[in-house]
Amino acid sequence: MCRSIKTLREPYTEHVSDADVRAAALQYVRKISGFRAPASHNAAAFEHAVATIAAATQDLLDQLEVRGQRAAS
């Protein structure tokens, strides 16, 4: 599952969309939880985890410096 997560930083990916970040977060949560889609009683926790990881991922990408320059997001 996580093999499909692509590298999201420059120079590997020129433009990273919100959809790219969310897709990576979703794949990570699916792998960690063991659920492709959660049961209804776990849906809120699943979605919260995806949103939290997507935000952390974007924060990381925004702070990375590539070859001495700040990475563009």
N, CA, C, O and CB atoms as a CASP TS submission, in Angstrom:
PFRMAT TS
TARGET T0000
AUTHOR 0000-0000-0000
METHOD Language model
MODEL 1
PARENT N/A
ATOM      1  N   MET     1       0.809  -1.192   0.000  1.00  0.00           N
ATOM      2  CA  MET     1       0.000   0.000   0.000  1.00  0.00           C
ATOM      3  C   MET     1       0.858   1.265   0.000  1.00  0.00           C
ATOM      4  O   MET     1       0.641   2.154  -0.823  1.00  0.00           O
ATOM      5  CB  MET     1      -0.923  -0.007   1.192  1.00  0.00           C
ATOM      6  N   CYS     2       1.823   1.357   0.905  1.00  0.00           N
ATOM      7  CA  CYS     2       2.635   2.564   0.999  1.00  0.00           C
ATOM      8  C   CYS     2       3.586   2.723  -0.175  1.00  0.00           C
ATOM      9  O   CYS     2       4.137   3.805  -0.381  1.00  0.00           O
ATOM     10  CB  CYS     2       3.416   2.557   2.281  1.00  0.00           C
ATOM     11  N   ARG     3       3.787   1.661  -0.948  1.00  0.00           N
ATOM     12  CA  ARG     3       4.642   1.786  -2.126  1.00  0.00           C
ATOM     13  C   ARG     3       4.073   2.806  -3.106  1.00  0.00           C
ATOM     14  O   ARG     3       4.811   3.360  -3.920  1.00  0.00           O
ATOM     15  CB  ARG     3       4.807   0.427  -2.815  1.00  0.00           C
ATOM     16  N   SER     4       2.779   3.055  -3.036  1.00  0.00           N
ATOM     17  CA  SER     4       2.168   3.987  -3.969  1.00  0.00           C
ATOM     18  C   SER     4       2.288   5.446  -3.523  1.00  0.00           C
ATOM     19  O   SER     4       1.875   6.353  -4.246  1.00  0.00           O
ATOM     20  CB  SER     4       0.720   3.634  -4.156  1.00  0.00           C
ATOM     21  N   ILE     5       2.845   5.671  -2.347  1.00  0.00           N
ATOM     22  CA  ILE     5       3.063   7.048  -1.902  1.00  0.00           C
ATOM     23  C   ILE     5       4.288   7.577  -2.630  1.00  0.00           C
ATOM     24  O   ILE     5       5.376   7.011  -2.527  1.00  0.00           O
ATOM     25  CB  ILE     5       3.247   7.134  -0.341  1.00  0.00           C
ATOM     26  N   LYS     6       4.103   8.670  -3.370  1.00  0.00           N
ATOM     27  CA  LYS     6       5.227   9.216  -4.117  1.00  0.00           C
ATOM     28  C   LYS     6       5.941  10.284  -3.290  1.00  0.00           C
ATOM     29  O   LYS     6       5.364  10.867  -2.372  1.00  0.00           O
ATOM     30  CB  LYS     6       4.752   9.802  -5.460  1.00  0.00           C
ATOM     31  N   THR     7       7.200  10.526  -3.630  1.00  0.00           N
ATOM     32  CA  THR     7       7.963  11.583  -2.983  1.00  0.00           C
ATOM     33  C   THR     7       7.345  12.920  -3.361  1.00  0.00           C
ATOM     34  O   THR     7       7.090  13.183  -4.536  1.00  0.00           O
ATOM     35  CB  THR     7       9.469  11.527  -3.386  1.00  0.00           C
ATOM     36  N   LEU     8       7.105  13.757  -2.369  1.00  0.00           N
ATOM     37  CA  LEU     8       6.396  15.010  -2.624  1.00  0.00           C
ATOM     38  C   LEU     8       7.286  16.253  -2.526  1.00  0.00           C
ATOM     39  O   LEU     8       6.774  17.372  -2.565  1.00  0.00           O
ATOM     40  CB  LEU     8       5.256  15.142  -1.658  1.00  0.00           C
ATOM     41  N   ARG     9       8.571  16.086  -2.403  1.00  0.00           N
ATOM     42  CA  ARG     9       9.431  17.257  -2.303  1.00  0.00           C
ATOM     43  C   ARG     9      10.176  17.487  -3.608  1.00  0.00           C
ATOM     44  O   ARG     9      10.364  16.584  -4.423  1.00  0.00           O
ATOM     45  CB  ARG     9      10.421  17.101  -1.147  1.00  0.00           C
ATOM     46  N   GLU    10      10.593  18.747  -3.769  1.00  0.00           N
ATOM     47  CA  GLU    10      11.439  19.074  -4.913  1.00  0.00           C
ATOM     48  C   GLU    10      12.767  18.357  -4.746  1.00  0.00           C
ATOM     49  O   GLU    10      13.165  18.167  -3.596  1.00  0.00           O
ATOM     50  CB  GLU    10      11.647  20.617  -5.047  1.00  0.00           C
ATOM     51  N   PRO    11      13.466  17.956  -5.737  1.00  0.00           N
ATOM     52  CA  PRO    11      13.180  18.104  -7.159  1.00  0.00           C
ATOM     53  C   PRO    11      12.374  16.943  -7.729  1.00  0.00           C
ATOM     54  O   PRO    11      12.140  16.890  -8.936  1.00  0.00           O
ATOM     55  CB  PRO    11      14.465  18.244  -7.922  1.00  0.00           C
ATOM     56  N   TYR    12      11.947  16.019  -6.883  1.00  0.00           N
ATOM     57  CA  TYR    12      11.220  14.845  -7.368  1.00  0.00           C
ATOM     58  C   TYR    12       9.829  15.181  -7.884  1.00  0.00           C
ATOM     59  O   TYR    12       9.354  14.573  -8.843  1.00  0.00           O
ATOM     60  CB  TYR    12      11.111  13.822  -6.271  1.00  0.00           C
ATOM     61  N   THR    13       9.180  16.142  -7.253  1.00  0.00           N
ATOM     62  CA  THR    13       7.848  16.562  -7.661  1.00  0.00           C
ATOM     63  C   THR    13       7.852  18.082  -7.756  1.00  0.00           C
ATOM     64  O   THR    13       8.095  18.778  -6.770  1.00  0.00           O
ATOM     65  CB  THR    13       6.751  16.054  -6.660  1.00  0.00           C
ATOM     66  N   GLU    14       7.582  18.582  -8.946  1.00  0.00           N
ATOM     67  CA  GLU    14       7.651  20.026  -9.161  1.00  0.00           C
ATOM     68  C   GLU    14       6.498  20.761  -8.493  1.00  0.00           C
ATOM     69  O   GLU    14       6.713  21.788  -7.849  1.00  0.00           O
ATOM     70  CB  GLU    14       7.658  20.331 -10.644  1.00  0.00           C
ATOM     71  N   HIS    15       5.286  20.254  -8.636  1.00  0.00           N
ATOM     72  CA  HIS    15       4.119  20.900  -8.045  1.00  0.00           C
ATOM     73  C   HIS    15       3.365  19.865  -7.217  1.00  0.00           C
ATOM     74  O   HIS    15       3.003  18.798  -7.712  1.00  0.00           O
ATOM     75  CB  HIS    15       3.197  21.521  -9.145  1.00  0.00           C
ATOM     76  N   VAL    16       3.135  20.196  -5.953  1.00  0.00           N
ATOM     77  CA  VAL    16       2.414  19.291  -5.056  1.00  0.00           C
ATOM     78  C   VAL    16       1.057  19.921  -4.748  1.00  0.00           C
ATOM     79  O   VAL    16       0.983  21.033  -4.223  1.00  0.00           O
ATOM     80  CB  VAL    16       3.231  19.016  -3.733  1.00  0.00           C
ATOM     81  N   SER    17       0.002  19.212  -5.073  1.00  0.00           N
ATOM     82  CA  SER    17      -1.344  19.722  -4.812  1.00  0.00           C
ATOM     83  C   SER    17      -1.838  19.226  -3.458  1.00  0.00           C
ATOM     84  O   SER    17      -1.257  18.315  -2.869  1.00  0.00           O
ATOM     85  CB  SER    17      -2.320  19.293  -5.933  1.00  0.00           C
ATOM     86  N   ASP    18      -2.907  19.832  -2.977  1.00  0.00           N
ATOM     87  CA  ASP    18      -3.547  19.364  -1.746  1.00  0.00           C
ATOM     88  C   ASP    18      -4.008  17.917  -1.914  1.00  0.00           C
ATOM     89  O   ASP    18      -3.975  17.132  -0.966  1.00  0.00           O
ATOM     90  CB  ASP    18      -4.744  20.274  -1.370  1.00  0.00           C
ATOM     91  N   ALA    19      -4.435  17.576  -3.120  1.00  0.00           N
ATOM     92  CA  ALA    19      -4.886  16.213  -3.386  1.00  0.00           C
ATOM     93  C   ALA    19      -3.730  15.218  -3.263  1.00  0.00           C
ATOM     94  O   ALA    19      -3.928  14.102  -2.782  1.00  0.00           O
ATOM     95  CB  ALA    19      -5.516  16.123  -4.783  1.00  0.00           C
ATOM     96  N   ASP    20      -2.524  15.609  -3.692  1.00  0.00           N
ATOM     97  CA  ASP    20      -1.351  14.744  -3.554  1.00  0.00           C
ATOM     98  C   ASP    20      -1.037  14.488  -2.083  1.00  0.00           C
ATOM     99  O   ASP    20      -0.754  13.357  -1.685  1.00  0.00           O
ATOM    100  CB  ASP    20      -0.133  15.372  -4.254  1.00  0.00           C
ATOM    101  N   VAL    21      -1.089  15.547  -1.283  1.00  0.00           N
ATOM    102  CA  VAL    21      -0.800  15.440   0.147  1.00  0.00           C
ATOM    103  C   VAL    21      -1.850  14.571   0.825  1.00  0.00           C
ATOM    104  O   VAL    21      -1.515  13.710   1.638  1.00  0.00           O
ATOM    105  CB  VAL    21      -0.751  16.838   0.805  1.00  0.00           C
ATOM    106  N   ARG    22      -3.114  14.792   0.494  1.00  0.00           N
ATOM    107  CA  ARG    22      -4.185  14.008   1.106  1.00  0.00           C
ATOM    108  C   ARG    22      -4.093  12.533   0.710  1.00  0.00           C
ATOM    109  O   ARG    22      -4.317  11.650   1.538  1.00  0.00           O
ATOM    110  CB  ARG    22      -5.552  14.575   0.706  1.00  0.00           C
ATOM    111  N   ALA    23      -3.764  12.269  -0.554  1.00  0.00           N
ATOM    112  CA  ALA    23      -3.631  10.879  -1.015  1.00  0.00           C
ATOM    113  C   ALA    23      -2.519  10.153  -0.260  1.00  0.00           C
ATOM    114  O   ALA    23      -2.676   8.989   0.110  1.00  0.00           O
ATOM    115  CB  ALA    23      -3.351  10.839  -2.530  1.00  0.00           C
ATOM    116  N   ALA    24      -1.410  10.827  -0.033  1.00  0.00           N
ATOM    117  CA  ALA    24      -0.315  10.219   0.720  1.00  0.00           C
ATOM    118  C   ALA    24      -0.740   9.958   2.164  1.00  0.00           C
ATOM    119  O   ALA    24      -0.449   8.898   2.720  1.00  0.00           O
ATOM    120  CB  ALA    24       0.933  11.125   0.684  1.00  0.00           C
ATOM    121  N   ALA    25      -1.425  10.921   2.765  1.00  0.00           N
ATOM    122  CA  ALA    25      -1.899  10.748   4.142  1.00  0.00           C
ATOM    123  C   ALA    25      -2.898   9.601   4.232  1.00  0.00           C
ATOM    124  O   ALA    25      -2.850   8.806   5.170  1.00  0.00           O
ATOM    125  CB  ALA    25      -2.539  12.047   4.660  1.00  0.00           C
ATOM    126  N   LEU    26      -3.793   9.514   3.269  1.00  0.00           N
ATOM    127  CA  LEU    26      -4.788   8.441   3.249  1.00  0.00           C
ATOM    128  C   LEU    26      -4.111   7.072   3.141  1.00  0.00           C
ATOM    129  O   LEU    26      -4.488   6.138   3.850  1.00  0.00           O
ATOM    130  CB  LEU    26      -5.771   8.642   2.078  1.00  0.00           C
ATOM    131  N   GLN    27      -3.120   6.950   2.264  1.00  0.00           N
ATOM    132  CA  GLN    27      -2.408   5.685   2.121  1.00  0.00           C
ATOM    133  C   GLN    27      -1.697   5.307   3.423  1.00  0.00           C
ATOM    134  O   GLN    27      -1.682   4.140   3.814  1.00  0.00           O
ATOM    135  CB  GLN    27      -1.396   5.770   0.968  1.00  0.00           C
ATOM    136  N   TYR    28      -1.114   6.296   4.083  1.00  0.00           N
ATOM    137  CA  TYR    28      -0.429   6.042   5.351  1.00  0.00           C
ATOM    138  C   TYR    28      -1.414   5.545   6.412  1.00  0.00           C
ATOM    139  O   TYR    28      -1.146   4.558   7.096  1.00  0.00           O
ATOM    140  CB  TYR    28       0.282   7.318   5.841  1.00  0.00           C
ATOM    141  N   VAL    29      -2.542   6.223   6.544  1.00  0.00           N
ATOM    142  CA  VAL    29      -3.543   5.824   7.543  1.00  0.00           C
ATOM    143  C   VAL    29      -4.104   4.444   7.219  1.00  0.00           C
ATOM    144  O   VAL    29      -4.323   3.640   8.124  1.00  0.00           O
ATOM    145  CB  VAL    29      -4.687   6.858   7.610  1.00  0.00           C
ATOM    146  N   ARG    30      -4.334   4.166   5.960  1.00  0.00           N
ATOM    147  CA  ARG    30      -4.805   2.830   5.574  1.00  0.00           C
ATOM    148  C   ARG    30      -3.801   1.760   5.983  1.00  0.00           C
ATOM    149  O   ARG    30      -4.181   0.712   6.505  1.00  0.00           O
ATOM    150  CB  ARG    30      -5.056   2.764   4.058  1.00  0.00           C
ATOM    151  N   LYS    31      -2.521   2.027   5.745  1.00  0.00           N
ATOM    152  CA  LYS    31      -1.485   1.055   6.075  1.00  0.00           C
ATOM    153  C   LYS    31      -1.406   0.849   7.584  1.00  0.00           C
ATOM    154  O   LYS    31      -1.383  -0.289   8.052  1.00  0.00           O
ATOM    155  CB  LYS    31      -0.126   1.510   5.528  1.00  0.00           C
ATOM    156  N   ILE    32      -1.365   1.927   8.340  1.00  0.00           N
ATOM    157  CA  ILE    32      -1.216   1.846   9.791  1.00  0.00           C
ATOM    158  C   ILE    32      -2.435   1.191  10.443  1.00  0.00           C
ATOM    159  O   ILE    32      -2.294   0.366  11.346  1.00  0.00           O
ATOM    160  CB  ILE    32      -0.996   3.240  10.378  1.00  0.00           C
ATOM    161  N   SER    33      -3.628   1.560   9.981  1.00  0.00           N
ATOM    162  CA  SER    33      -4.852   1.049  10.600  1.00  0.00           C
ATOM    163  C   SER    33      -5.204  -0.366  10.132  1.00  0.00           C
ATOM    164  O   SER    33      -5.875  -1.114  10.842  1.00  0.00           O
ATOM    165  CB  SER    33      -6.006   1.986  10.300  1.00  0.00           C
ATOM    166  N   GLY    34      -4.752  -0.716   8.949  1.00  0.00           N
ATOM    167  CA  GLY    34      -5.120  -2.011   8.388  1.00  0.00           C
ATOM    168  C   GLY    34      -6.486  -2.013   7.724  1.00  0.00           C
ATOM    169  O   GLY    34      -6.987  -3.066   7.332  1.00  0.00           O
ATOM    170  N   PHE    35      -7.091  -0.833   7.597  1.00  0.00           N
ATOM    171  CA  PHE    35      -8.408  -0.705   6.962  1.00  0.00           C
ATOM    172  C   PHE    35      -8.288   0.082   5.671  1.00  0.00           C
ATOM    173  O   PHE    35      -7.677   1.151   5.641  1.00  0.00           O
ATOM    174  CB  PHE    35      -9.415  -0.024   7.913  1.00  0.00           C
ATOM    175  N   ARG    36      -8.872  -0.448   4.604  1.00  0.00           N
ATOM    176  CA  ARG    36      -8.970   0.340   3.376  1.00  0.00           C
ATOM    177  C   ARG    36     -10.048   1.402   3.558  1.00  0.00           C
ATOM    178  O   ARG    36      -9.881   2.551   3.151  1.00  0.00           O
ATOM    179  CB  ARG    36      -9.288  -0.569   2.146  1.00  0.00           C
ATOM    180  N   ALA    37     -11.146   1.003   4.173  1.00  0.00           N
ATOM    181  CA  ALA    37     -12.235   1.915   4.520  1.00  0.00           C
ATOM    182  C   ALA    37     -12.707   1.502   5.915  1.00  0.00           C
ATOM    183  O   ALA    37     -12.999   0.328   6.143  1.00  0.00           O
ATOM    184  CB  ALA    37     -13.423   1.867   3.450  1.00  0.00           C
ATOM    185  N   PRO    38     -12.782   2.434   6.829  1.00  0.00           N
ATOM    186  CA  PRO    38     -13.158   2.079   8.193  1.00  0.00           C
ATOM    187  C   PRO    38     -14.648   1.817   8.335  1.00  0.00           C
ATOM    188  O   PRO    38     -15.457   2.288   7.535  1.00  0.00           O
ATOM    189  CB  PRO    38     -12.744   3.173   9.142  1.00  0.00           C
ATOM    190  N   ALA    39     -14.993   1.064   9.357  1.00  0.00           N
ATOM    191  CA  ALA    39     -16.408   0.892   9.710  1.00  0.00           C
ATOM    192  C   ALA    39     -16.944   2.244  10.165  1.00  0.00           C
ATOM    193  O   ALA    39     -16.179   3.129  10.548  1.00  0.00           O
ATOM    194  CB  ALA    39     -16.599  -0.203  10.833  1.00  0.00           C
ATOM    195  N   SER    40     -18.247   2.390  10.120  1.00  0.00           N
ATOM    196  CA  SER    40     -18.848   3.689  10.451  1.00  0.00           C
ATOM    197  C   SER    40     -18.459   4.180  11.841  1.00  0.00           C
ATOM    198  O   SER    40     -18.310   5.384  12.048  1.00  0.00           O
ATOM    199  CB  SER    40     -20.358   3.599  10.354  1.00  0.00           C
ATOM    200  N   HIS    41     -18.291   3.266  12.798  1.00  0.00           N
ATOM    201  CA  HIS    41     -17.937   3.704  14.149  1.00  0.00           C
ATOM    202  C   HIS    41     -16.474   4.165  14.255  1.00  0.00           C
ATOM    203  O   HIS    41     -16.084   4.747  15.267  1.00  0.00           O
ATOM    204  CB  HIS    41     -18.191   2.575  15.138  1.00  0.00           C
ATOM    205  N   ASN    42     -15.672   3.911  13.226  1.00  0.00           N
ATOM    206  CA  ASN    42     -14.280   4.379  13.203  1.00  0.00           C
ATOM    207  C   ASN    42     -14.042   5.474  12.165  1.00  0.00           C
ATOM    208  O   ASN    42     -12.922   5.973  12.046  1.00  0.00           O
ATOM    209  CB  ASN    42     -13.351   3.214  12.929  1.00  0.00           C
ATOM    210  N   ALA    43     -15.056   5.848  11.426  1.00  0.00           N
ATOM    211  CA  ALA    43     -14.887   6.792  10.323  1.00  0.00           C
ATOM    212  C   ALA    43     -14.367   8.151  10.779  1.00  0.00           C
ATOM    213  O   ALA    43     -13.493   8.722  10.127  1.00  0.00           O
ATOM    214  CB  ALA    43     -16.197   6.974   9.602  1.00  0.00           C
ATOM    215  N   ALA    44     -14.876   8.670  11.865  1.00  0.00           N
ATOM    216  CA  ALA    44     -14.441   9.991  12.341  1.00  0.00           C
ATOM    217  C   ALA    44     -12.963   9.960  12.741  1.00  0.00           C
ATOM    218  O   ALA    44     -12.209  10.873  12.405  1.00  0.00           O
ATOM    219  CB  ALA    44     -15.311  10.450  13.540  1.00  0.00           C
ATOM    220  N   ALA    45     -12.554   8.920  13.452  1.00  0.00           N
ATOM    221  CA  ALA    45     -11.152   8.796  13.863  1.00  0.00           C
ATOM    222  C   ALA    45     -10.240   8.655  12.646  1.00  0.00           C
ATOM    223  O   ALA    45      -9.155   9.235  12.605  1.00  0.00           O
ATOM    224  CB  ALA    45     -10.970   7.590  14.803  1.00  0.00           C
ATOM    225  N   PHE    46     -10.684   7.887  11.665  1.00  0.00           N
ATOM    226  CA  PHE    46      -9.937   7.661  10.434  1.00  0.00           C
ATOM    227  C   PHE    46      -9.746   8.987   9.687  1.00  0.00           C
ATOM    228  O   PHE    46      -8.630   9.331   9.299  1.00  0.00           O
ATOM    229  CB  PHE    46     -10.665   6.627   9.536  1.00  0.00           C
ATOM    230  N   GLU    47     -10.833   9.719   9.491  1.00  0.00           N
ATOM    231  CA  GLU    47     -10.768  11.005   8.773  1.00  0.00           C
ATOM    232  C   GLU    47      -9.949  12.040   9.533  1.00  0.00           C
ATOM    233  O   GLU    47      -9.221  12.829   8.930  1.00  0.00           O
ATOM    234  CB  GLU    47     -12.176  11.547   8.529  1.00  0.00           C
ATOM    235  N   HIS    48     -10.069  12.034  10.866  1.00  0.00           N
ATOM    236  CA  HIS    48      -9.267  12.954  11.685  1.00  0.00           C
ATOM    237  C   HIS    48      -7.781  12.654  11.500  1.00  0.00           C
ATOM    238  O   HIS    48      -6.972  13.572  11.369  1.00  0.00           O
ATOM    239  CB  HIS    48      -9.658  12.844  13.187  1.00  0.00           C
ATOM    240  N   ALA    49      -7.425  11.374  11.490  1.00  0.00           N
ATOM    241  CA  ALA    49      -6.028  10.990  11.295  1.00  0.00           C
ATOM    242  C   ALA    49      -5.530  11.424   9.919  1.00  0.00           C
ATOM    243  O   ALA    49      -4.415  11.931   9.800  1.00  0.00           O
ATOM    244  CB  ALA    49      -5.860   9.474  11.464  1.00  0.00           C
ATOM    245  N   VAL    50      -6.329  11.235   8.892  1.00  0.00           N
ATOM    246  CA  VAL    50      -5.934  11.650   7.537  1.00  0.00           C
ATOM    247  C   VAL    50      -5.696  13.159   7.505  1.00  0.00           C
ATOM    248  O   VAL    50      -4.689  13.615   6.963  1.00  0.00           O
ATOM    249  CB  VAL    50      -7.022  11.250   6.494  1.00  0.00           C
ATOM    250  N   ALA    51      -6.613  13.934   8.078  1.00  0.00           N
ATOM    251  CA  ALA    51      -6.469  15.393   8.086  1.00  0.00           C
ATOM    252  C   ALA    51      -5.238  15.834   8.874  1.00  0.00           C
ATOM    253  O   ALA    51      -4.516  16.736   8.448  1.00  0.00           O
ATOM    254  CB  ALA    51      -7.721  16.045   8.673  1.00  0.00           C
ATOM    255  N   THR    52      -5.001  15.209  10.006  1.00  0.00           N
ATOM    256  CA  THR    52      -3.850  15.562  10.841  1.00  0.00           C
ATOM    257  C   THR    52      -2.539  15.244  10.129  1.00  0.00           C
ATOM    258  O   THR    52      -1.608  16.049  10.144  1.00  0.00           O
ATOM    259  CB  THR    52      -3.913  14.819  12.183  1.00  0.00           C
ATOM    260  N   ILE    53      -2.471  14.084   9.514  1.00  0.00           N
ATOM    261  CA  ILE    53      -1.246  13.685   8.807  1.00  0.00           C
ATOM    262  C   ILE    53      -1.044  14.535   7.557  1.00  0.00           C
ATOM    263  O   ILE    53       0.090  14.883   7.228  1.00  0.00           O
ATOM    264  CB  ILE    53      -1.300  12.190   8.427  1.00  0.00           C
ATOM    265  N   ALA    54      -2.109  14.871   6.866  1.00  0.00           N
ATOM    266  CA  ALA    54      -1.994  15.748   5.696  1.00  0.00           C
ATOM    267  C   ALA    54      -1.450  17.112   6.115  1.00  0.00           C
ATOM    268  O   ALA    54      -0.592  17.672   5.432  1.00  0.00           O
ATOM    269  CB  ALA    54      -3.366  15.908   4.991  1.00  0.00           C
ATOM    270  N   ALA    55      -1.939  17.648   7.224  1.00  0.00           N
ATOM    271  CA  ALA    55      -1.460  18.947   7.716  1.00  0.00           C
ATOM    272  C   ALA    55       0.014  18.868   8.115  1.00  0.00           C
ATOM    273  O   ALA    55       0.793  19.770   7.806  1.00  0.00           O
ATOM    274  CB  ALA    55      -2.309  19.418   8.917  1.00  0.00           C
ATOM    275  N   ALA    56       0.390  17.798   8.796  1.00  0.00           N
ATOM    276  CA  ALA    56       1.787  17.619   9.193  1.00  0.00           C
ATOM    277  C   ALA    56       2.690  17.461   7.969  1.00  0.00           C
ATOM    278  O   ALA    56       3.814  17.965   7.948  1.00  0.00           O
ATOM    279  CB  ALA    56       1.929  16.397  10.115  1.00  0.00           C
ATOM    280  N   THR    57       2.194  16.764   6.959  1.00  0.00           N
ATOM    281  CA  THR    57       2.947  16.573   5.725  1.00  0.00           C
ATOM    282  C   THR    57       3.166  17.907   5.027  1.00  0.00           C
ATOM    283  O   THR    57       4.276  18.205   4.585  1.00  0.00           O
ATOM    284  CB  THR    57       2.221  15.594   4.792  1.00  0.00           C
ATOM    285  N   GLN    58       2.112  18.709   4.928  1.00  0.00           N
ATOM    286  CA  GLN    58       2.244  20.015   4.280  1.00  0.00           C
ATOM    287  C   GLN    58       3.196  20.905   5.060  1.00  0.00           C
ATOM    288  O   GLN    58       3.998  21.626   4.467  1.00  0.00           O
ATOM    289  CB  GLN    58       0.874  20.695   4.147  1.00  0.00           C
ATOM    290  N   ASP    59       3.115  20.863   6.381  1.00  0.00           N
ATOM    291  CA  ASP    59       4.014  21.635   7.235  1.00  0.00           C
ATOM    292  C   ASP    59       5.465  21.219   6.981  1.00  0.00           C
ATOM    293  O   ASP    59       6.343  22.073   6.854  1.00  0.00           O
ATOM    294  CB  ASP    59       3.649  21.443   8.728  1.00  0.00           C
ATOM    295  N   LEU    60       5.712  19.927   6.908  1.00  0.00           N
ATOM    296  CA  LEU    60       7.058  19.430   6.616  1.00  0.00           C
ATOM    297  C   LEU    60       7.544  19.938   5.265  1.00  0.00           C
ATOM    298  O   LEU    60       8.651  20.465   5.160  1.00  0.00           O
ATOM    299  CB  LEU    60       7.082  17.895   6.642  1.00  0.00           C
ATOM    300  N   LEU    61       6.729  19.783   4.242  1.00  0.00           N
ATOM    301  CA  LEU    61       7.116  20.222   2.900  1.00  0.00           C
ATOM    302  C   LEU    61       7.394  21.715   2.853  1.00  0.00           C
ATOM    303  O   LEU    61       8.308  22.159   2.159  1.00  0.00           O
ATOM    304  CB  LEU    61       6.030  19.870   1.897  1.00  0.00           C
ATOM    305  N   ASP    62       6.607  22.492   3.591  1.00  0.00           N
ATOM    306  CA  ASP    62       6.794  23.946   3.632  1.00  0.00           C
ATOM    307  C   ASP    62       8.105  24.338   4.299  1.00  0.00           C
ATOM    308  O   ASP    62       8.673  25.384   3.983  1.00  0.00           O
ATOM    309  CB  ASP    62       5.637  24.600   4.364  1.00  0.00           C
ATOM    310  N   GLN    63       8.590  23.510   5.216  1.00  0.00           N
ATOM    311  CA  GLN    63       9.801  23.844   5.964  1.00  0.00           C
ATOM    312  C   GLN    63      11.082  23.265   5.379  1.00  0.00           C
ATOM    313  O   GLN    63      12.174  23.713   5.731  1.00  0.00           O
ATOM    314  CB  GLN    63       9.657  23.376   7.363  1.00  0.00           C
ATOM    315  N   LEU    64      10.972  22.286   4.500  1.00  0.00           N
ATOM    316  CA  LEU    64      12.173  21.666   3.929  1.00  0.00           C
ATOM    317  C   LEU    64      12.959  22.665   3.081  1.00  0.00           C
ATOM    318  O   LEU    64      12.383  23.474   2.354  1.00  0.00           O
ATOM    319  CB  LEU    64      11.791  20.443   3.079  1.00  0.00           C
ATOM    320  N   GLU    65      14.272  22.593   3.189  1.00  0.00           N
ATOM    321  CA  GLU    65      15.148  23.372   2.336  1.00  0.00           C
ATOM    322  C   GLU    65      15.853  22.413   1.393  1.00  0.00           C
ATOM    323  O   GLU    65      16.440  21.420   1.822  1.00  0.00           O
ATOM    324  CB  GLU    65      16.169  24.202   3.170  1.00  0.00           C
ATOM    325  N   VAL    66      15.789  22.717   0.118  1.00  0.00           N
ATOM    326  CA  VAL    66      16.403  21.870  -0.893  1.00  0.00           C
ATOM    327  C   VAL    66      17.569  22.627  -1.497  1.00  0.00           C
ATOM    328  O   VAL    66      17.400  23.714  -2.049  1.00  0.00           O
ATOM    329  CB  VAL    66      15.378  21.450  -1.987  1.00  0.00           C
ATOM    330  N   ARG    67      18.759  22.042  -1.387  1.00  0.00           N
ATOM    331  CA  ARG    67      19.972  22.657  -1.940  1.00  0.00           C
ATOM    332  C   ARG    67      20.120  24.108  -1.509  1.00  0.00           C
ATOM    333  O   ARG    67      20.448  24.976  -2.319  1.00  0.00           O
ATOM    334  CB  ARG    67      19.959  22.573  -3.459  1.00  0.00           C
ATOM    335  N   GLY    68      19.880  24.361  -0.244  1.00  0.00           N
ATOM    336  CA  GLY    68      20.079  25.688   0.324  1.00  0.00           C
ATOM    337  C   GLY    68      18.965  26.676   0.067  1.00  0.00           C
ATOM    338  O   GLY    68      19.067  27.834   0.470  1.00  0.00           O
ATOM    339  N   GLN    69      17.904  26.249  -0.594  1.00  0.00           N
ATOM    340  CA  GLN    69      16.758  27.126  -0.849  1.00  0.00           C
ATOM    341  C   GLN    69      15.522  26.514  -0.232  1.00  0.00           C
ATOM    342  O   GLN    69      15.403  25.291  -0.161  1.00  0.00           O
ATOM    343  CB  GLN    69      16.550  27.359  -2.369  1.00  0.00           C
ATOM    344  N   ARG    70      14.587  27.360   0.223  1.00  0.00           N
ATOM    345  CA  ARG    70      13.324  26.840   0.750  1.00  0.00           C
ATOM    346  C   ARG    70      12.566  26.172  -0.383  1.00  0.00           C
ATOM    347  O   ARG    70      12.500  26.686  -1.500  1.00  0.00           O
ATOM    348  CB  ARG    70      12.467  27.973   1.400  1.00  0.00           C
ATOM    349  N   ALA    71      11.996  25.015  -0.072  1.00  0.00           N
ATOM    350  CA  ALA    71      11.190  24.301  -1.062  1.00  0.00           C
ATOM    351  C   ALA    71       9.891  25.057  -1.285  1.00  0.00           C
ATOM    352  O   ALA    71       9.274  25.528  -0.329  1.00  0.00           O
ATOM    353  CB  ALA    71      10.906  22.842  -0.607  1.00  0.00           C
ATOM    354  N   ALA    72       9.479  25.176  -2.517  1.00  0.00           N
ATOM    355  CA  ALA    72       8.180  25.803  -2.822  1.00  0.00           C
ATOM    356  C   ALA    72       7.075  24.790  -2.602  1.00  0.00           C
ATOM    357  O   ALA    72       7.246  23.603  -2.881  1.00  0.00           O
ATOM    358  CB  ALA    72       8.139  26.343  -4.286  1.00  0.00           C
ATOM    359  N   SER    73       5.946  25.258  -2.102  1.00  0.00           N
ATOM    360  CA  SER    73       4.823  24.336  -1.903  1.00  0.00           C
ATOM    361  C   SER    73       3.679  24.696  -2.783  1.00  0.00           C
ATOM    362  O   SER    73       2.644  24.031  -2.753  1.00  0.00           O
ATOM    363  CB  SER    73       4.373  24.327  -0.465  1.00  0.00           C
TER
END
